[in-house]
Amino acid sequence: MKIGMIGLGKMGGNMVIRLKNGGQDVVGFDRSQEAIDHLSAQGIAAEAMTTDMDRFITLLGQPGERAVWVMVPAGQITQSVIDDLADRLAPGDVIIDGGNSNFHDTQRRGEVLAAKGLHFVDVGTSGGVWGITEGYGMMVGGPNDGVARIRPALEALAPAPDKGWGHVGPSGSGHYVKMVHNGIEYGMMQAYAEGFEVMKAHKTFNLDMAQIAEMWRHGTVIRSWLLDLTAEALNNSADFDSLSDYVADSGEGRWTIIDSIELGVPTPVITLATQMRFRSQQEVSFQGQMLSAMRRAFGGHAVKTLEANRQEGVVPAVKPGEDPSAAAPENIPAAAAQASSDKSGAQELGESGQQRVTGDQKASQ
């Protein structure tokens, strides 16, 4: 089948390569010529990629048989791309949102597009930079006919045709399952980080973090891919000293907590893990400053004053087609040395940052 990809960045670009390697006929669009050049360097035909939307639509083929995968940041950017496609495509065509959209927005978009005769499929996509070689986990929502149409592409992107993906329900369900998936991910990451910090702080035993991580990978009940990546970083003596403790959040943890409150389901681990990310994003905590001031006021205790806010740089995302090992922590210093200011920090971090859940998300809840 022929499928179009809009957004040829870190995820979309690598997905184009995997689709092509899986025998799929794929064309791509991105506003950045640089993104297209990166793919061309990886063997993707330049004539199949374009920065012109009219040409992209032409490359897709016959009306009613076209499928477009949208892989751009969630929120207003996704909405504007879908609105544009809705005006350009014809009944029977398929629009796929593979980003991390809020499921409420997806449900609304599915209804609007169905009224125009368009199939709308939401695919919660996991796999990161390793998806290009290991395959992507995909949680698929949408109408049966639309999902059936894009099945060859899903099978090519997945770890195996019959593994790592599934049609979980109607429009919005794919993004909903991915939302909860990411909330769980927050909790797992926080638990690992806390456990290793406790062991590192206990100086009496002089524990070897790399040895323990490697040991835990085999036979224990807490083994996982996250632990595999952690063990690899520790074994390669990754220098964490130069790495900021700033941890981005892209929205799904927040949305999981909001839904859990509406459902009356307790999620203390996911909630606390997300709150810890918020704390990491603050240059200075007003709460901490108040606590320090109160402690001084009632007890006359010594306090610290602020000499300067922390200075941080942003290491750019791994480029499409680049070896996934480039994302390993031990390679951060080399990537930092090549950092450019072409994109804002928020864009590179792929986050909602300290912004409130607003816009489409808030309006649709």
Secondary structure as a PSIPRED ss2 file (coil, helix, strand):
# PSIPRED VFORMAT (PSIPRED V4.0)

   1 M C   1.000  0.000  0.000
   2 K E   0.000  0.000  1.000
   3 I E   0.000  0.000  1.000
   4 G E   0.000  0.000  1.000
   5 M E   0.000  0.000  1.000
   6 I E   0.000  0.000  1.000
   7 G C   1.000  0.000  0.000
   8 L C   1.000  0.000  0.000
   9 G C   1.000  0.000  0.000
  10 K H   0.000  1.000  0.000
  11 M H   0.000  1.000  0.000
  12 G H   0.000  1.000  0.000
  13 G H   0.000  1.000  0.000
  14 N H   0.000  1.000  0.000
  15 M H   0.000  1.000  0.000
  16 V H   0.000  1.000  0.000
  17 I H   0.000  1.000  0.000
  18 R H   0.000  1.000  0.000
  19 L H   0.000  1.000  0.000
  20 K H   0.000  1.000  0.000
  21 N H   0.000  1.000  0.000
  22 G C   1.000  0.000  0.000
  23 G C   1.000  0.000  0.000
  24 Q C   1.000  0.000  0.000
  25 D E   0.000  0.000  1.000
  26 V E   0.000  0.000  1.000
  27 V E   0.000  0.000  1.000
  28 G E   0.000  0.000  1.000
  29 F E   0.000  0.000  1.000
  30 D C   1.000  0.000  0.000
  31 R C   1.000  0.000  0.000
  32 S C   1.000  0.000  0.000
  33 Q H   0.000  1.000  0.000
  34 E H   0.000  1.000  0.000
  35 A H   0.000  1.000  0.000
  36 I H   0.000  1.000  0.000
  37 D H   0.000  1.000  0.000
  38 H H   0.000  1.000  0.000
  39 L H   0.000  1.000  0.000
  40 S H   0.000  1.000  0.000
  41 A H   0.000  1.000  0.000
  42 Q C   1.000  0.000  0.000
  43 G C   1.000  0.000  0.000
  44 I C   1.000  0.000  0.000
  45 A C   1.000  0.000  0.000
  46 A H   0.000  1.000  0.000
  47 E H   0.000  1.000  0.000
  48 A H   0.000  1.000  0.000
  49 M E   0.000  0.000  1.000
  50 T E   0.000  0.000  1.000
  51 T C   1.000  0.000  0.000
  52 D C   1.000  0.000  0.000
  53 M H   0.000  1.000  0.000
  54 D H   0.000  1.000  0.000
  55 R H   0.000  1.000  0.000
  56 F H   0.000  1.000  0.000
  57 I H   0.000  1.000  0.000
  58 T H   0.000  1.000  0.000
  59 L H   0.000  1.000  0.000
  60 L C   1.000  0.000  0.000
  61 G C   1.000  0.000  0.000
  62 Q C   1.000  0.000  0.000
  63 P C   1.000  0.000  0.000
  64 G C   1.000  0.000  0.000
  65 E C   1.000  0.000  0.000
  66 R C   1.000  0.000  0.000
  67 A E   0.000  0.000  1.000
  68 V E   0.000  0.000  1.000
  69 W E   0.000  0.000  1.000
  70 V E   0.000  0.000  1.000
  71 M C   1.000  0.000  0.000
  72 V C   1.000  0.000  0.000
  73 P C   1.000  0.000  0.000
  74 A C   1.000  0.000  0.000
  75 G C   1.000  0.000  0.000
  76 Q H   0.000  1.000  0.000
  77 I H   0.000  1.000  0.000
  78 T H   0.000  1.000  0.000
  79 Q H   0.000  1.000  0.000
  80 S H   0.000  1.000  0.000
  81 V H   0.000  1.000  0.000
  82 I H   0.000  1.000  0.000
  83 D H   0.000  1.000  0.000
  84 D H   0.000  1.000  0.000
  85 L H   0.000  1.000  0.000
  86 A H   0.000  1.000  0.000
  87 D H   0.000  1.000  0.000
  88 R H   0.000  1.000  0.000
  89 L C   1.000  0.000  0.000
  90 A C   1.000  0.000  0.000
  91 P C   1.000  0.000  0.000
  92 G C   1.000  0.000  0.000
  93 D C   1.000  0.000  0.000
  94 V E   0.000  0.000  1.000
  95 I E   0.000  0.000  1.000
  96 I E   0.000  0.000  1.000
  97 D E   0.000  0.000  1.000
  98 G C   1.000  0.000  0.000
  99 G C   1.000  0.000  0.000
 100 N C   1.000  0.000  0.000
 101 S C   1.000  0.000  0.000
 102 N C   1.000  0.000  0.000
 103 F H   0.000  1.000  0.000
 104 H H   0.000  1.000  0.000
 105 D H   0.000  1.000  0.000
 106 T H   0.000  1.000  0.000
 107 Q H   0.000  1.000  0.000
 108 R H   0.000  1.000  0.000
 109 R H   0.000  1.000  0.000
 110 G H   0.000  1.000  0.000
 111 E H   0.000  1.000  0.000
 112 V H   0.000  1.000  0.000
 113 L H   0.000  1.000  0.000
 114 A H   0.000  1.000  0.000
 115 A H   0.000  1.000  0.000
 116 K C   1.000  0.000  0.000
 117 G C   1.000  0.000  0.000
 118 L C   1.000  0.000  0.000
 119 H E   0.000  0.000  1.000
 120 F E   0.000  0.000  1.000
 121 V E   0.000  0.000  1.000
 122 D E   0.000  0.000  1.000
 123 V E   0.000  0.000  1.000
 124 G E   0.000  0.000  1.000
 125 T E   0.000  0.000  1.000
 126 S E   0.000  0.000  1.000
 127 G C   1.000  0.000  0.000
 128 G H   0.000  1.000  0.000
 129 V H   0.000  1.000  0.000
 130 W H   0.000  1.000  0.000
 131 G H   0.000  1.000  0.000
 132 I H   0.000  1.000  0.000
 133 T H   0.000  1.000  0.000
 134 E H   0.000  1.000  0.000
 135 G C   1.000  0.000  0.000
 136 Y C   1.000  0.000  0.000
 137 G E   0.000  0.000  1.000
 138 M E   0.000  0.000  1.000
 139 M E   0.000  0.000  1.000
 140 V E   0.000  0.000  1.000
 141 G E   0.000  0.000  1.000
 142 G C   1.000  0.000  0.000
 143 P C   1.000  0.000  0.000
 144 N H   0.000  1.000  0.000
 145 D H   0.000  1.000  0.000
 146 G H   0.000  1.000  0.000
 147 V H   0.000  1.000  0.000
 148 A H   0.000  1.000  0.000
 149 R H   0.000  1.000  0.000
 150 I C   1.000  0.000  0.000
 151 R H   0.000  1.000  0.000
 152 P H   0.000  1.000  0.000
 153 A H   0.000  1.000  0.000
 154 L H   0.000  1.000  0.000
 155 E H   0.000  1.000  0.000
 156 A H   0.000  1.000  0.000
 157 L H   0.000  1.000  0.000
 158 A C   1.000  0.000  0.000
 159 P C   1.000  0.000  0.000
 160 A E   0.000  0.000  1.000
 161 P C   1.000  0.000  0.000
 162 D C   1.000  0.000  0.000
 163 K E   0.000  0.000  1.000
 164 G C   1.000  0.000  0.000
 165 W E   0.000  0.000  1.000
 166 G E   0.000  0.000  1.000
 167 H E   0.000  0.000  1.000
 168 V E   0.000  0.000  1.000
 169 G E   0.000  0.000  1.000
 170 P C   1.000  0.000  0.000
 171 S C   1.000  0.000  0.000
 172 G C   1.000  0.000  0.000
 173 S H   0.000  1.000  0.000
 174 G H   0.000  1.000  0.000
 175 H H   0.000  1.000  0.000
 176 Y H   0.000  1.000  0.000
 177 V H   0.000  1.000  0.000
 178 K H   0.000  1.000  0.000
 179 M H   0.000  1.000  0.000
 180 V H   0.000  1.000  0.000
 181 H H   0.000  1.000  0.000
 182 N H   0.000  1.000  0.000
 183 G H   0.000  1.000  0.000
 184 I H   0.000  1.000  0.000
 185 E H   0.000  1.000  0.000
 186 Y H   0.000  1.000  0.000
 187 G H   0.000  1.000  0.000
 188 M H   0.000  1.000  0.000
 189 M H   0.000  1.000  0.000
 190 Q H   0.000  1.000  0.000
 191 A H   0.000  1.000  0.000
 192 Y H   0.000  1.000  0.000
 193 A H   0.000  1.000  0.000
 194 E H   0.000  1.000  0.000
 195 G H   0.000  1.000  0.000
 196 F H   0.000  1.000  0.000
 197 E H   0.000  1.000  0.000
 198 V H   0.000  1.000  0.000
 199 M H   0.000  1.000  0.000
 200 K H   0.000  1.000  0.000
 201 A H   0.000  1.000  0.000
 202 H C   1.000  0.000  0.000
 203 K C   1.000  0.000  0.000
 204 T C   1.000  0.000  0.000
 205 F C   1.000  0.000  0.000
 206 N C   1.000  0.000  0.000
 207 L C   1.000  0.000  0.000
 208 D C   1.000  0.000  0.000
 209 M H   0.000  1.000  0.000
 210 A H   0.000  1.000  0.000
 211 Q H   0.000  1.000  0.000
 212 I H   0.000  1.000  0.000
 213 A H   0.000  1.000  0.000
 214 E H   0.000  1.000  0.000
 215 M H   0.000  1.000  0.000
 216 W H   0.000  1.000  0.000
 217 R C   1.000  0.000  0.000
 218 H C   1.000  0.000  0.000
 219 G C   1.000  0.000  0.000
 220 T C   1.000  0.000  0.000
 221 V C   1.000  0.000  0.000
 222 I C   1.000  0.000  0.000
 223 R C   1.000  0.000  0.000
 224 S C   1.000  0.000  0.000
 225 W H   0.000  1.000  0.000
 226 L H   0.000  1.000  0.000
 227 L H   0.000  1.000  0.000
 228 D H   0.000  1.000  0.000
 229 L H   0.000  1.000  0.000
 230 T H   0.000  1.000  0.000
 231 A H   0.000  1.000  0.000
 232 E H   0.000  1.000  0.000
 233 A H   0.000  1.000  0.000
 234 L H   0.000  1.000  0.000
 235 N H   0.000  1.000  0.000
 236 N C   1.000  0.000  0.000
 237 S C   1.000  0.000  0.000
 238 A C   1.000  0.000  0.000
 239 D C   1.000  0.000  0.000
 240 F H   0.000  1.000  0.000
 241 D H   0.000  1.000  0.000
 242 S H   0.000  1.000  0.000
 243 L C   1.000  0.000  0.000
 244 S C   1.000  0.000  0.000
 245 D C   1.000  0.000  0.000
 246 Y C   1.000  0.000  0.000
 247 V C   1.000  0.000  0.000
 248 A C   1.000  0.000  0.000
 249 D C   1.000  0.000  0.000
 250 S C   1.000  0.000  0.000
 251 G C   1.000  0.000  0.000
 252 E H   0.000  1.000  0.000
 253 G H   0.000  1.000  0.000
 254 R H   0.000  1.000  0.000
 255 W H   0.000  1.000  0.000
 256 T H   0.000  1.000  0.000
 257 I H   0.000  1.000  0.000
 258 I H   0.000  1.000  0.000
 259 D H   0.000  1.000  0.000
 260 S H   0.000  1.000  0.000
 261 I H   0.000  1.000  0.000
 262 E H   0.000  1.000  0.000
 263 L H   0.000  1.000  0.000
 264 G C   1.000  0.000  0.000
 265 V C   1.000  0.000  0.000
 266 P C   1.000  0.000  0.000
 267 T C   1.000  0.000  0.000
 268 P H   0.000  1.000  0.000
 269 V H   0.000  1.000  0.000
 270 I H   0.000  1.000  0.000
 271 T H   0.000  1.000  0.000
 272 L H   0.000  1.000  0.000
 273 A H   0.000  1.000  0.000
 274 T H   0.000  1.000  0.000
 275 Q H   0.000  1.000  0.000
 276 M H   0.000  1.000  0.000
 277 R H   0.000  1.000  0.000
 278 F H   0.000  1.000  0.000
 279 R H   0.000  1.000  0.000
 280 S H   0.000  1.000  0.000
 281 Q C   1.000  0.000  0.000
 282 Q C   1.000  0.000  0.000
 283 E C   1.000  0.000  0.000
 284 V C   1.000  0.000  0.000
 285 S C   1.000  0.000  0.000
 286 F H   0.000  1.000  0.000
 287 Q H   0.000  1.000  0.000
 288 G H   0.000  1.000  0.000
 289 Q H   0.000  1.000  0.000
 290 M H   0.000  1.000  0.000
 291 L H   0.000  1.000  0.000
 292 S H   0.000  1.000  0.000
 293 A H   0.000  1.000  0.000
 294 M H   0.000  1.000  0.000
 295 R H   0.000  1.000  0.000
 296 R H   0.000  1.000  0.000
 297 A H   0.000  1.000  0.000
 298 F H   0.000  1.000  0.000
 299 G H   0.000  1.000  0.000
 300 G C   1.000  0.000  0.000
 301 H C   1.000  0.000  0.000
 302 A C   1.000  0.000  0.000
 303 V C   1.000  0.000  0.000
 304 K C   1.000  0.000  0.000
 305 T C   1.000  0.000  0.000
 306 L C   1.000  0.000  0.000
 307 E C   1.000  0.000  0.000
 308 A C   1.000  0.000  0.000
 309 N C   1.000  0.000  0.000
 310 R C   1.000  0.000  0.000
 311 Q C   1.000  0.000  0.000
 312 E C   1.000  0.000  0.000
 313 G C   1.000  0.000  0.000
 314 V C   1.000  0.000  0.000
 315 V C   1.000  0.000  0.000
 316 P C   1.000  0.000  0.000
 317 A C   1.000  0.000  0.000
 318 V C   1.000  0.000  0.000
 319 K C   1.000  0.000  0.000
 320 P C   1.000  0.000  0.000
 321 G C   1.000  0.000  0.000
 322 E C   1.000  0.000  0.000
 323 D C   1.000  0.000  0.000
 324 P H   0.000  1.000  0.000
 325 S H   0.000  1.000  0.000
 326 A H   0.000  1.000  0.000
 327 A H   0.000  1.000  0.000
 328 A C   1.000  0.000  0.000
 329 P H   0.000  1.000  0.000
 330 E H   0.000  1.000  0.000
 331 N H   0.000  1.000  0.000
 332 I H   0.000  1.000  0.000
 333 P H   0.000  1.000  0.000
 334 A H   0.000  1.000  0.000
 335 A H   0.000  1.000  0.000
 336 A H   0.000  1.000  0.000
 337 A H   0.000  1.000  0.000
 338 Q C   1.000  0.000  0.000
 339 A C   1.000  0.000  0.000
 340 S C   1.000  0.000  0.000
 341 S C   1.000  0.000  0.000
 342 D C   1.000  0.000  0.000
 343 K C   1.000  0.000  0.000
 344 S C   1.000  0.000  0.000
 345 G H   0.000  1.000  0.000
 346 A H   0.000  1.000  0.000
 347 Q H   0.000  1.000  0.000
 348 E H   0.000  1.000  0.000
 349 L H   0.000  1.000  0.000
 350 G C   1.000  0.000  0.000
 351 E C   1.000  0.000  0.000
 352 S C   1.000  0.000  0.000
 353 G C   1.000  0.000  0.000
 354 Q C   1.000  0.000  0.000
 355 Q C   1.000  0.000  0.000
 356 R C   1.000  0.000  0.000
 357 V C   1.000  0.000  0.000
 358 T C   1.000  0.000  0.000
 359 G C   1.000  0.000  0.000
 360 D H   0.000  1.000  0.000
 361 Q H   0.000  1.000  0.000
 362 K H   0.000  1.000  0.000
 363 A H   0.000  1.000  0.000
 364 S H   0.000  1.000  0.000
 365 Q C   1.000  0.000  0.000
